Amino acid sequence: MAGTNSERELLTEGPAIILAYPQLGENIGMVARAMANFGLSELRLVNPRDGWPNEKARSAASRADHVIDGAKLYNSLEEAIADLNFVYATTARDRDGYKPVRSPIVAARTLRQRFKVGEAIGIIFGRERTGLTNEEVALADEIVTFPVNPAFASLNLAQAVLLMSYEWMKTGMESEDQTSFQAIEQRPATKEHLQGLFDHLEDALDARNYFRSADKRPKLVENLRAVLTRPSFSESEIQVLRGVISSLDRFTRENPRGSGAPARSRKVQGGSDDD
């Protein structure tokens, strides 16, 4: 999905992503891309099999060059995490009783809390084929595992990094329900606007004999208003709805299929015959 914009702020904070003995350069590049998508930039590589630097990694990174260029190389996992205060190890294997096991959401929140008080934090990811050994997991403080299909639990390296990077970015938002996109602010509709919509719709329905029974009319009107008051309409949304009703009113009310002469037109607040 295209979305690179050099004019926007480049986020470069958060936990170090530690790849323990990664194999393919392409996988490292895809990890770098996933990190850049969600504002992470510190990549640590423990003895990558195909060496470093690696042009295949740069190509697969899809212009996440700041991550590739800043990657640090280490000879051992112990060396890669030596300066960190708190570290998660990712694993899909069942290691009951080994260490506390957290979900990605809980792990990301814990990392954010520690990051806010100045701790150096990291997440360890294992080899593409075999993951982390028990000895390597033992170096971490806690385990994070992903809720996946137990019969098909294997994630590729970039997928695992992307999931954790996404959860990390969510914890940095004012609300974890909001996105990074700013919605266009719209003025909420007043009750006057909403009442105008009610009247307009009921008038149009009356003209088409929607309320066939006088006895049932109050209940039908009540149901319609209940439906229309459920969402919190903006002024512009009210205008759209009234524009739709006005457009329908261009056709004769006696023959809704439009075979007769055009019906009378009218100007309405928030909508017009030109809507």
Backbone as CSV, one residue per row, in Angstrom:
resi,resn,N_x,N_y,N_z,CA_x,CA_y,CA_z,C_x,C_y,C_z
1,MET,0.852,-1.180,0.000,0.000,0.000,0.000,0.888,1.230,0.000
2,ALA,0.731,2.052,-1.001,1.572,3.243,-1.107,1.209,4.236,-0.017
3,GLY,2.214,4.844,0.601,1.911,5.808,1.641,3.129,6.528,2.176
4,THR,4.269,6.381,1.526,5.485,7.045,1.976,5.403,8.529,1.669
5,ASN,5.670,9.359,2.681,5.595,10.808,2.509,6.761,11.436,3.255
6,SER,7.747,11.910,2.514,8.957,12.469,3.125,8.705,13.798,3.816
7,GLU,7.518,14.402,3.594,7.214,15.683,4.211,6.597,15.534,5.595
8,ARG,6.193,14.323,5.970,5.602,14.090,7.279,6.670,13.732,8.292
9,GLU,6.332,13.897,9.577,7.270,13.568,10.653,7.584,12.073,10.646
10,LEU,8.856,11.734,10.756,9.280,10.339,10.787,9.417,9.908,12.242
11,LEU,8.574,8.982,12.665,8.628,8.498,14.034,9.787,7.513,14.183
12,THR,10.605,7.712,15.196,11.779,6.847,15.402,12.015,6.665,16.892
13,GLU,11.114,5.991,17.550,11.297,5.749,18.972,10.813,4.341,19.287
14,GLY,10.930,3.966,20.564,10.362,2.700,20.972,11.384,1.620,21.214
15,PRO,10.893,0.395,21.400,11.796,-0.710,21.759,12.746,-1.088,20.639
16,ALA,13.889,-1.589,21.016,14.808,-2.167,20.040,14.231,-3.495,19.567
17,ILE,14.301,-3.723,18.275,13.899,-5.000,17.702,15.163,-5.823,17.496
18,ILE,15.245,-6.960,18.193,16.452,-7.786,18.153,16.145,-9.066,17.375
19,LEU,16.839,-9.267,16.272,16.681,-10.484,15.478,17.842,-11.419,15.809
20,ALA,17.526,-12.525,16.451,18.556,-13.477,16.855,18.832,-14.471,15.734
21,TYR,19.993,-14.375,15.154,20.473,-15.287,14.113,19.512,-15.394,12.920
22,PRO,19.122,-14.252,12.344,18.225,-14.291,11.180,18.941,-14.927,9.989
23,GLN,18.160,-15.476,9.071,18.757,-16.225,7.964,18.797,-15.426,6.665
24,LEU,17.672,-15.047,6.131,17.628,-14.404,4.821,17.653,-12.884,4.916
25,GLY,18.434,-12.267,4.049,18.473,-10.811,3.998,17.110,-10.221,3.677
26,GLU,16.366,-10.898,2.812,15.024,-10.405,2.454,14.125,-10.304,3.679
27,ASN,14.239,-11.254,4.579,13.412,-11.216,5.785,13.791,-10.041,6.686
28,ILE,15.071,-9.766,6.763,15.517,-8.608,7.555,14.959,-7.327,6.949
29,GLY,14.973,-7.229,5.622,14.435,-6.049,4.950,12.957,-5.870,5.218
30,MET,12.199,-6.966,5.186,10.762,-6.872,5.450,10.485,-6.513,6.902
31,VAL,11.356,-6.953,7.802,11.254,-6.531,9.191,11.457,-5.020,9.307
32,ALA,12.471,-4.510,8.615,12.744,-3.066,8.640,11.544,-2.281,8.132
33,ARG,10.917,-2.780,7.098,9.729,-2.105,6.550,8.597,-2.098,7.570
34,ALA,8.362,-3.237,8.228,7.307,-3.319,9.241,7.596,-2.362,10.395
35,MET,8.842,-2.280,10.806,9.212,-1.360,11.879,8.925,0.082,11.482
36,ALA,9.341,0.452,10.279,9.154,1.824,9.820,7.678,2.177,9.715
37,ASN,6.843,1.218,9.339,5.404,1.465,9.252,4.841,1.976,10.572
38,PHE,5.384,1.495,11.680,4.799,1.810,12.979,5.758,2.543,13.907
39,GLY,6.710,3.251,13.315,7.501,4.210,14.075,8.679,3.656,14.842
40,LEU,9.070,2.416,14.587,10.255,1.860,15.241,11.456,1.987,14.318
41,SER,12.632,2.125,14.906,13.808,2.342,14.052,15.054,1.607,14.514
42,GLU,15.085,1.139,15.765,16.310,0.533,16.292,16.326,-0.969,16.030
43,LEU,17.100,-1.384,15.048,17.202,-2.787,14.659,18.557,-3.333,15.083
44,ARG,18.542,-4.438,15.818,19.765,-5.087,16.261,19.806,-6.504,15.677
45,LEU,20.908,-6.835,15.050,21.058,-8.119,14.370,22.127,-8.952,15.056
46,VAL,21.761,-10.176,15.441,22.718,-11.090,16.068,23.179,-12.094,15.028
47,ASN,24.397,-11.908,14.569,25.068,-12.853,13.676,24.173,-13.342,12.524
48,PRO,23.726,-12.445,11.646,22.881,-12.869,10.525,23.621,-13.837,9.603
49,ARG,22.950,-14.906,9.189,23.595,-15.975,8.429,24.226,-15.492,7.128
50,ASP,23.518,-14.593,6.396,23.992,-14.157,5.085,24.858,-12.901,5.151
51,GLY,25.290,-12.538,6.352,26.201,-11.406,6.504,25.488,-10.061,6.495
52,TRP,26.285,-9.047,6.823,25.768,-7.677,6.891,26.894,-6.703,6.601
53,PRO,26.603,-5.644,5.786,25.325,-5.253,5.168,24.891,-6.209,4.071
54,ASN,23.605,-6.097,3.702,23.019,-7.040,2.764,22.102,-6.275,1.812
55,GLU,22.413,-6.287,0.539,21.634,-5.525,-0.442,20.225,-6.083,-0.622
56,LYS,20.068,-7.387,-0.428,18.718,-7.959,-0.530,17.821,-7.411,0.588
57,ALA,18.434,-7.172,1.733,17.673,-6.592,2.843,17.245,-5.171,2.503
58,ARG,18.137,-4.399,1.935,17.801,-3.020,1.580,16.689,-2.984,0.534
59,SER,16.773,-3.865,-0.439,15.750,-3.892,-1.484,14.380,-4.252,-0.912
60,ALA,14.348,-5.241,-0.018,13.085,-5.686,0.564,12.517,-4.683,1.558
61,ALA,13.353,-3.761,2.024,12.905,-2.786,3.023,11.997,-1.715,2.445
62,SER,11.928,-1.624,1.122,11.021,-0.662,0.470,11.198,0.756,0.996
63,ARG,12.434,1.223,0.975,12.799,2.592,1.340,12.810,2.869,2.843
64,ALA,12.765,1.822,3.660,12.969,2.026,5.100,14.470,2.068,5.359
65,ASP,15.148,2.944,4.611,16.619,2.990,4.649,17.159,3.436,6.001
66,HIS,16.396,4.278,6.712,16.887,4.748,8.008,17.006,3.587,8.994
67,VAL,16.153,2.575,8.857,16.248,1.405,9.722,17.436,0.538,9.309
68,ILE,17.575,0.307,8.010,18.683,-0.515,7.505,20.032,0.131,7.820
69,ASP,20.134,1.429,7.567,21.407,2.123,7.795,21.791,2.168,9.271
70,GLY,20.785,2.189,10.137,21.069,2.284,11.565,21.194,0.947,12.265
71,ALA,21.018,-0.146,11.526,21.080,-1.474,12.145,22.446,-1.728,12.769
72,LYS,22.442,-2.350,13.947,23.682,-2.657,14.664,23.899,-4.166,14.668
73,LEU,25.138,-4.562,14.534,25.504,-5.968,14.431,26.144,-6.444,15.735
74,TYR,25.733,-7.636,16.203,26.260,-8.202,17.439,26.654,-9.662,17.203
75,ASN,27.584,-10.122,18.005,28.048,-11.511,17.884,27.218,-12.489,18.706
76,SER,26.548,-11.990,19.724,25.749,-12.879,20.578,24.508,-12.143,21.062
77,LEU,23.505,-12.919,21.471,22.283,-12.318,21.994,22.554,-11.602,23.308
78,GLU,23.422,-12.186,24.129,23.770,-11.535,25.404,24.322,-10.136,25.163
79,GLU,25.159,-10.014,24.164,25.748,-8.714,23.835,24.689,-7.748,23.314
80,ALA,23.727,-8.269,22.541,22.713,-7.414,21.916,21.756,-6.801,22.922
81,ILE,21.563,-7.454,24.062,20.589,-6.948,25.032,21.259,-6.410,26.294
82,ALA,22.573,-6.338,26.304,23.319,-5.996,27.519,22.915,-4.653,28.109
83,ASP,22.587,-3.677,27.265,22.285,-2.334,27.769,20.796,-2.107,27.994
84,LEU,19.968,-3.125,27.845,18.517,-2.971,27.970,18.061,-3.308,29.387
85,ASN,17.018,-2.610,29.838,16.487,-2.838,31.173,15.403,-3.917,31.219
86,PHE,14.647,-4.003,30.143,13.525,-4.950,30.138,13.339,-5.484,28.724
87,VAL,13.199,-6.822,28.617,13.157,-7.453,27.300,12.074,-8.530,27.249
88,TYR,11.341,-8.546,26.144,10.407,-9.633,25.853,11.040,-10.583,24.848
89,ALA,10.732,-11.873,24.994,11.099,-12.875,23.994,9.818,-13.357,23.336
90,THR,9.777,-13.392,22.024,8.593,-13.856,21.310,8.742,-15.339,20.980
91,THR,7.674,-16.083,21.195,7.696,-17.504,20.875,6.282,-18.001,20.636
92,ALA,6.136,-18.936,19.721,4.838,-19.548,19.458,4.714,-20.883,20.184
93,ARG,5.824,-21.373,20.726,5.811,-22.686,21.376,5.305,-22.589,22.811
94,ASP,4.661,-23.640,23.257,4.132,-23.704,24.617,5.282,-23.898,25.598
95,ARG,5.445,-22.927,26.500,6.514,-23.023,27.503,5.903,-22.774,28.885
96,ASP,4.883,-23.534,29.229,4.147,-23.349,30.478,5.085,-23.359,31.680
97,GLY,4.887,-22.345,32.532,5.647,-22.272,33.760,7.064,-21.782,33.595
98,TYR,7.455,-21.486,32.363,8.839,-21.106,32.110,9.091,-19.663,32.538
99,LYS,8.250,-18.778,32.046,8.289,-17.357,32.398,6.878,-16.805,32.235
100,PRO,6.577,-15.622,32.782,5.255,-15.037,32.548,5.005,-14.847,31.047
101,VAL,3.832,-15.256,30.607,3.484,-15.164,29.193,2.424,-14.075,29.025
102,ARG,2.685,-13.118,28.130,1.776,-11.997,27.914,1.256,-11.999,26.483
103,SER,0.099,-11.395,26.310,-0.421,-11.167,24.963,0.286,-9.955,24.362
104,PRO,0.231,-9.776,23.042,0.852,-8.592,22.435,0.322,-7.278,23.002
105,ILE,-0.961,-7.228,23.315,-1.540,-5.990,23.847,-0.945,-5.666,25.210
106,VAL,-0.924,-6.642,26.096,-0.369,-6.422,27.440,1.117,-6.111,27.361
107,ALA,1.822,-6.836,26.499,3.263,-6.606,26.359,3.553,-5.196,25.870
108,ALA,2.793,-4.732,24.879,3.015,-3.392,24.337,2.740,-2.323,25.387
109,ARG,1.706,-2.514,26.173,1.397,-1.539,27.226,2.490,-1.517,28.292
110,THR,2.998,-2.688,28.634,4.086,-2.756,29.611,5.333,-2.048,29.082
111,LEU,5.649,-2.300,27.827,6.807,-1.643,27.221,6.631,-0.127,27.202
112,ARG,5.424,0.331,26.879,5.171,1.777,26.834,5.350,2.395,28.214
113,GLN,4.848,1.747,29.245,4.982,2.278,30.600,6.445,2.374,31.011
114,ARG,7.206,1.357,30.679,8.634,1.370,31.036,9.396,2.402,30.205
115,PHE,9.013,2.536,28.951,9.647,3.524,28.071,9.418,4.945,28.600
116,LYS,8.220,5.198,29.103,7.883,6.537,29.591,8.720,6.949,30.790
117,VAL,9.184,5.969,31.584,10.005,6.313,32.750,11.493,6.194,32.449
118,GLY,11.824,6.041,31.174,13.222,6.112,30.763,13.966,4.800,30.667
119,GLU,13.274,3.686,30.765,13.955,2.404,30.654,14.273,2.081,29.195
120,ALA,15.366,1.368,28.983,15.715,0.870,27.654,15.055,-0.495,27.482
121,ILE,14.297,-0.667,26.410,13.446,-1.847,26.252,13.709,-2.523,24.904
122,GLY,13.347,-3.789,24.803,13.561,-4.495,23.550,12.662,-5.709,23.417
123,ILE,12.566,-6.220,22.187,11.803,-7.430,21.882,12.693,-8.338,21.044
124,ILE,12.819,-9.582,21.476,13.682,-10.540,20.774,12.830,-11.440,19.876
125,PHE,13.286,-11.617,18.645,12.639,-12.518,17.693,13.671,-13.556,17.258
126,GLY,13.235,-14.802,17.136,14.164,-15.890,16.851,14.336,-16.191,15.374
127,ARG,14.992,-17.290,15.112,15.274,-17.732,13.745,13.969,-18.014,13.000
128,GLU,14.016,-17.831,11.689,12.816,-18.036,10.890,12.251,-19.447,11.032
129,ARG,13.099,-20.426,11.081,12.635,-21.823,11.075,12.375,-22.380,12.467
130,THR,13.227,-22.054,13.410,13.158,-22.722,14.717,12.891,-21.793,15.887
131,GLY,12.873,-20.495,15.654,12.615,-19.570,16.742,13.755,-19.481,17.734
132,LEU,13.431,-19.249,18.991,14.430,-19.093,20.050,14.574,-20.386,20.843
133,THR,15.775,-20.663,21.282,16.003,-21.809,22.161,15.573,-21.445,23.582
134,ASN,15.425,-22.452,24.433,15.075,-22.201,25.831,16.129,-21.336,26.512
135,GLU,17.378,-21.562,26.163,18.471,-20.774,26.759,18.361,-19.306,26.353
136,GLU,17.963,-19.061,25.119,17.812,-17.679,24.642,16.585,-17.005,25.261
137,VAL,15.502,-17.748,25.391,14.306,-17.207,26.051,14.621,-16.853,27.500
138,ALA,15.488,-17.634,28.123,15.838,-17.399,29.523,16.487,-16.041,29.748
139,LEU,17.042,-15.463,28.699,17.690,-14.151,28.829,16.671,-13.011,28.932
140,ALA,15.428,-13.275,28.548,14.395,-12.237,28.561,13.699,-12.188,29.915
141,ASP,12.970,-11.101,30.147,12.214,-10.962,31.392,10.883,-11.696,31.321
142,GLU,10.215,-11.586,30.175,8.914,-12.221,30.001,8.763,-12.687,28.559
143,ILE,7.728,-13.488,28.323,7.439,-14.022,26.995,6.204,-13.326,26.431
144,VAL,6.212,-13.074,25.156,5.005,-12.620,24.472,4.694,-13.638,23.381
145,THR,3.436,-14.037,23.317,3.028,-14.998,22.295,1.751,-14.497,21.643
146,PHE,1.510,-14.917,20.420,0.408,-14.386,19.627,-0.775,-15.346,19.618
147,PRO,-1.993,-14.812,19.715,-3.182,-15.669,19.655,-3.451,-16.097,18.216
148,VAL,-2.926,-17.234,17.831,-3.050,-17.713,16.461,-3.704,-19.088,16.457
149,ASN,-4.044,-19.544,15.283,-4.624,-20.865,15.094,-3.649,-21.917,15.642
150,PRO,-4.039,-22.687,16.664,-3.091,-23.647,17.262,-2.613,-24.711,16.282
151,ALA,-3.422,-24.955,15.245,-3.014,-25.952,14.257,-2.144,-25.347,13.158
152,PHE,-2.021,-24.007,13.172,-1.191,-23.331,12.166,-0.626,-22.082,12.806
153,ALA,0.284,-22.271,13.735,0.754,-21.194,14.596,1.981,-20.473,14.074
154,SER,2.511,-20.897,12.947,3.760,-20.329,12.461,3.542,-18.974,11.797
155,LEU,4.249,-17.969,12.298,4.273,-16.647,11.672,5.655,-16.430,11.075
156,ASN,5.706,-15.747,9.922,7.041,-15.421,9.441,7.595,-14.251,10.248
157,LEU,8.857,-14.020,10.113,9.557,-13.052,10.953,8.955,-11.653,10.842
158,ALA,8.723,-11.201,9.621,8.183,-9.853,9.428,6.778,-9.726,9.985
159,GLN,5.960,-10.787,9.868,4.616,-10.743,10.425,4.656,-10.560,11.935
160,ALA,5.527,-11.309,12.588,5.624,-11.217,14.041,6.071,-9.817,14.472
161,VAL,7.058,-9.266,13.777,7.530,-7.921,14.107,6.441,-6.892,13.838
162,LEU,5.720,-7.045,12.748,4.657,-6.097,12.413,3.565,-6.094,13.480
163,LEU,3.171,-7.273,13.956,2.127,-7.339,14.979,2.551,-6.618,16.250
164,MET,3.777,-6.817,16.686,4.238,-6.140,17.894,4.428,-4.651,17.667
165,SER,4.890,-4.288,16.482,5.071,-2.864,16.164,3.736,-2.141,16.142
166,TYR,2.728,-2.794,15.604,1.381,-2.216,15.561,0.840,-2.002,16.971
167,GLU,0.982,-3.006,17.827,0.488,-2.865,19.199,1.254,-1.768,19.939
168,TRP,2.547,-1.654,19.657,3.331,-0.577,20.280,2.786,0.783,19.865
169,MET,2.537,0.985,18.598,2.081,2.290,18.134,0.715,2.639,18.723
170,LYS,-0.152,1.646,18.846,-1.471,1.892,19.429,-1.366,2.461,20.829
171,THR,-0.415,1.979,21.620,-0.298,2.435,23.001,0.151,3.888,23.094
172,GLY,0.685,4.436,22.010,1.146,5.818,22.026,0.087,6.818,21.628
173,MET,-1.087,6.336,21.255,-2.167,7.246,20.876,-2.925,7.673,22.122
174,GLU,-3.586,8.824,22.037,-4.366,9.311,23.174,-5.422,8.299,23.572
175,SER,-6.010,7.679,22.579,-6.943,6.587,22.803,-6.531,5.460,21.876
176,GLU,-6.511,4.240,22.371,-6.097,3.119,21.530,-7.133,2.802,20.463
177,ASP,-8.294,3.468,20.527,-9.307,3.262,19.494,-9.121,4.203,18.316
178,GLN,-8.323,5.264,18.489,-8.184,6.232,17.414,-7.125,5.782,16.427
179,THR,-7.204,6.282,15.206,-6.201,5.998,14.201,-5.274,7.185,14.088
180,SER,-4.245,7.047,13.285,-3.300,8.147,13.108,-3.820,9.177,12.121
181,PHE,-4.995,8.918,11.541,-5.557,9.874,10.607,-6.453,10.838,11.360
182,GLN,-6.386,12.091,11.020,-7.227,13.092,11.642,-8.531,13.219,10.868
183,ALA,-9.647,12.910,11.535,-10.942,13.049,10.878,-11.256,14.527,10.652
184,ILE,-11.945,14.816,9.568,-12.356,16.183,9.291,-13.401,16.596,10.315
185,GLU,-13.125,17.671,11.022,-14.051,18.106,12.047,-15.326,18.642,11.412
186,GLN,-16.463,18.187,11.905,-17.752,18.628,11.411,-18.599,19.065,12.594
187,ARG,-19.380,20.136,12.374,-20.247,20.596,13.435,-21.387,19.622,13.639
188,PRO,-21.637,19.227,14.876,-22.766,18.328,15.115,-24.086,19.028,14.797
189,ALA,-25.036,18.261,14.328,-26.345,18.824,13.999,-27.067,19.257,15.271
190,THR,-27.808,20.338,15.182,-28.641,20.772,16.297,-29.957,20.003,16.260
191,LYS,-30.720,20.112,17.343,-32.040,19.467,17.367,-32.962,20.096,16.323
192,GLU,-32.723,21.364,16.016,-33.524,22.020,14.982,-33.277,21.372,13.618
193,HIS,-32.002,21.082,13.321,-31.686,20.405,12.066,-32.348,19.025,12.017
194,LEU,-32.278,18.322,13.146,-32.839,16.979,13.193,-34.354,17.016,13.045
195,GLN,-35.005,18.001,13.689,-36.459,18.133,13.558,-36.852,18.468,12.123
196,GLY,-36.040,19.276,11.471,-36.307,19.587,10.065,-36.246,18.339,9.196
197,LEU,-35.294,17.442,9.510,-35.205,16.178,8.778,-36.434,15.324,9.031
198,PHE,-36.870,15.248,10.288,-38.070,14.476,10.599,-39.256,14.975,9.781
199,ASP,-39.490,16.290,9.851,-40.652,16.876,9.170,-40.592,16.645,7.674
200,HIS,-39.404,16.824,7.123,-39.228,16.676,5.680,-39.518,15.238,5.246
201,LEU,-38.980,14.273,5.999,-39.173,12.872,5.652,-40.627,12.456,5.825
202,GLU,-41.241,12.887,6.923,-42.631,12.509,7.168,-43.558,13.100,6.115
203,ASP,-43.294,14.325,5.669,-44.088,14.955,4.620,-43.983,14.160,3.320
204,ALA,-42.755,13.732,2.997,-42.547,12.957,1.768,-43.229,11.593,1.859
205,LEU,-43.193,10.980,3.027,-43.832,9.675,3.200,-45.348,9.791,3.191
206,ASP,-45.858,10.871,3.797,-47.305,11.125,3.753,-47.791,11.228,2.315
207,ALA,-47.027,11.930,1.483,-47.424,12.149,0.093,-47.464,10.838,-0.687
208,ARG,-46.755,9.842,-0.223,-46.725,8.550,-0.915,-47.531,7.486,-0.178
209,ASN,-48.361,7.928,0.768,-49.268,7.037,1.491,-48.519,5.934,2.242
210,TYR,-47.354,6.288,2.783,-46.600,5.311,3.572,-47.357,4.963,4.849
211,PHE,-47.948,5.969,5.467,-48.703,5.749,6.701,-50.144,5.396,6.328
212,ARG,-50.379,4.155,5.936,-51.685,3.755,5.415,-52.763,3.737,6.492
213,SER,-52.373,3.445,7.707,-53.347,3.371,8.793,-53.111,4.505,9.775
214,ALA,-54.176,5.268,10.032,-54.052,6.394,10.969,-53.719,5.908,12.367
215,ASP,-54.214,4.723,12.696,-53.952,4.188,14.037,-52.480,3.831,14.226
216,LYS,-51.849,3.344,13.143,-50.463,2.909,13.242,-49.462,4.033,12.996
217,ARG,-49.953,5.181,12.504,-49.041,6.269,12.150,-48.150,6.722,13.312
218,PRO,-48.697,6.945,14.517,-47.825,7.418,15.611,-46.668,6.455,15.917
219,LYS,-46.974,5.151,15.892,-45.920,4.187,16.194,-44.878,4.146,15.086
220,LEU,-45.319,4.239,13.815,-44.376,4.251,12.707,-43.477,5.481,12.772
221,VAL,-44.068,6.628,13.098,-43.291,7.868,13.233,-42.284,7.725,14.373
222,GLU,-42.714,7.132,15.481,-41.819,6.934,16.619,-40.639,6.037,16.238
223,ASN,-40.925,4.965,15.486,-39.857,4.059,15.064,-38.873,4.752,14.129
224,LEU,-39.396,5.555,13.191,-38.538,6.291,12.270,-37.615,7.240,13.024
225,ARG,-38.171,7.944,13.986,-37.370,8.912,14.741,-36.332,8.207,15.610
226,ALA,-36.697,7.025,16.113,-35.727,6.264,16.905,-34.534,5.857,16.047
227,VAL,-34.798,5.455,14.803,-33.718,5.082,13.896,-32.842,6.282,13.570
228,LEU,-33.463,7.416,13.304,-32.720,8.592,12.859,-31.992,9.308,13.987
229,THR,-32.393,9.063,15.220,-31.694,9.717,16.335,-30.587,8.842,16.902
230,ARG,-30.455,7.615,16.426,-29.405,6.731,16.950,-28.002,7.243,16.614
231,PRO,-27.708,7.562,15.349,-26.379,8.137,15.058,-26.312,9.593,15.475
232,SER,-25.108,10.085,15.701,-24.916,11.501,16.004,-24.602,12.223,14.697
233,PHE,-25.632,12.699,14.041,-25.451,13.328,12.734,-24.715,14.655,12.851
234,SER,-23.944,14.963,11.822,-23.381,16.300,11.670,-24.312,17.106,10.771
235,GLU,-24.068,18.418,10.714,-24.885,19.268,9.842,-24.793,18.810,8.391
236,SER,-23.593,18.480,7.945,-23.422,18.103,6.553,-24.124,16.783,6.249
237,GLU,-24.179,15.874,7.220,-24.883,14.612,7.000,-26.388,14.834,6.891
238,ILE,-26.905,15.751,7.698,-28.331,16.105,7.581,-28.617,16.673,6.192
239,GLN,-27.698,17.518,5.703,-27.866,18.093,4.365,-27.902,17.010,3.296
240,VAL,-27.036,16.000,3.445,-27.026,14.906,2.472,-28.364,14.181,2.463
241,LEU,-28.870,13.840,3.654,-30.136,13.116,3.735,-31.303,13.932,3.180
242,ARG,-31.324,15.220,3.487,-32.430,16.045,2.983,-32.298,16.280,1.490
243,GLY,-31.064,16.293,1.014,-30.870,16.385,-0.423,-31.419,15.166,-1.140
244,VAL,-31.240,13.986,-0.527,-31.779,12.753,-1.108,-33.302,12.822,-1.162
245,ILE,-33.914,13.262,-0.078,-35.381,13.357,-0.043,-35.876,14.356,-1.081
246,SER,-35.195,15.500,-1.188,-35.591,16.503,-2.182,-35.464,15.960,-3.595
247,SER,-34.428,15.169,-3.827,-34.252,14.582,-5.153,-35.400,13.642,-5.490
248,LEU,-35.835,12.859,-4.516,-36.968,11.963,-4.740,-38.248,12.751,-4.999
249,ASP,-38.350,13.921,-4.359,-39.552,14.744,-4.515,-39.642,15.429,-5.866
250,ARG,-38.609,15.315,-6.691,-38.699,15.893,-8.022,-39.739,15.161,-8.870
251,PHE,-39.989,13.893,-8.532,-40.943,13.109,-9.295,-42.324,13.240,-8.688
252,THR,-43.325,13.019,-9.487,-44.696,13.199,-9.021,-44.988,12.326,-7.823
253,ARG,-45.678,12.885,-6.868,-46.001,12.132,-5.669,-47.124,11.130,-5.942
254,GLU,-47.929,11.402,-6.964,-48.999,10.473,-7.294,-48.464,9.222,-7.972
255,ASN,-47.327,9.379,-8.695,-46.737,8.246,-9.397,-45.245,8.202,-9.097
256,PRO,-44.839,7.526,-8.032,-43.430,7.523,-7.628,-42.483,6.960,-8.662
257,ARG,-42.998,6.238,-9.662,-42.106,5.677,-10.673,-41.627,6.739,-11.660
258,GLY,-42.221,7.923,-11.615,-41.704,9.020,-12.412,-42.310,9.135,-13.784
259,SER,-43.468,8.466,-14.030,-44.056,8.542,-15.367,-44.918,9.777,-15.560
260,GLY,-45.249,10.468,-14.454,-46.091,11.650,-14.574,-45.282,12.916,-14.645
261,ALA,-45.960,14.043,-14.452,-45.294,15.345,-14.485,-44.511,15.555,-13.207
262,PRO,-43.452,16.357,-13.263,-42.678,16.617,-12.059,-43.528,17.248,-10.968
263,ALA,-43.284,16.857,-9.729,-44.023,17.434,-8.610,-43.482,18.810,-8.295
264,ARG,-44.224,19.499,-7.432,-43.779,20.823,-7.004,-42.441,20.684,-6.281
265,SER,-41.587,21.673,-6.440,-40.311,21.661,-5.734,-40.381,22.604,-4.565
266,ARG,-39.481,22.412,-3.630,-39.463,23.311,-2.491,-38.052,23.429,-1.973
267,LYS,-37.764,24.584,-1.427,-36.480,24.814,-0.779,-36.596,24.369,0.667
268,VAL,-35.599,23.685,1.168,-35.628,23.226,2.548,-34.314,23.600,3.204
269,GLN,-34.382,23.766,4.507,-33.164,24.076,5.254,-32.253,22.872,5.216
270,GLY,-31.011,23.068,4.757,-30.041,22.002,4.724,-30.116,21.156,3.479
271,GLY,-31.009,21.463,2.538,-31.085,20.698,1.299,-31.819,21.493,0.259
272,SER,-31.620,21.224,-1.021,-32.272,21.962,-2.082,-32.470,21.062,-3.274
273,ASP,-33.161,21.579,-4.256,-33.366,20.802,-5.478,-32.082,20.595,-6.249
274,ASP,-31.020,21.315,-5.876,-29.743,21.157,-6.577,-28.844,20.161,-5.867
275,ASP,-29.280,19.615,-4.715,-28.418,18.690,-3.954,-28.287,17.371,-4.697
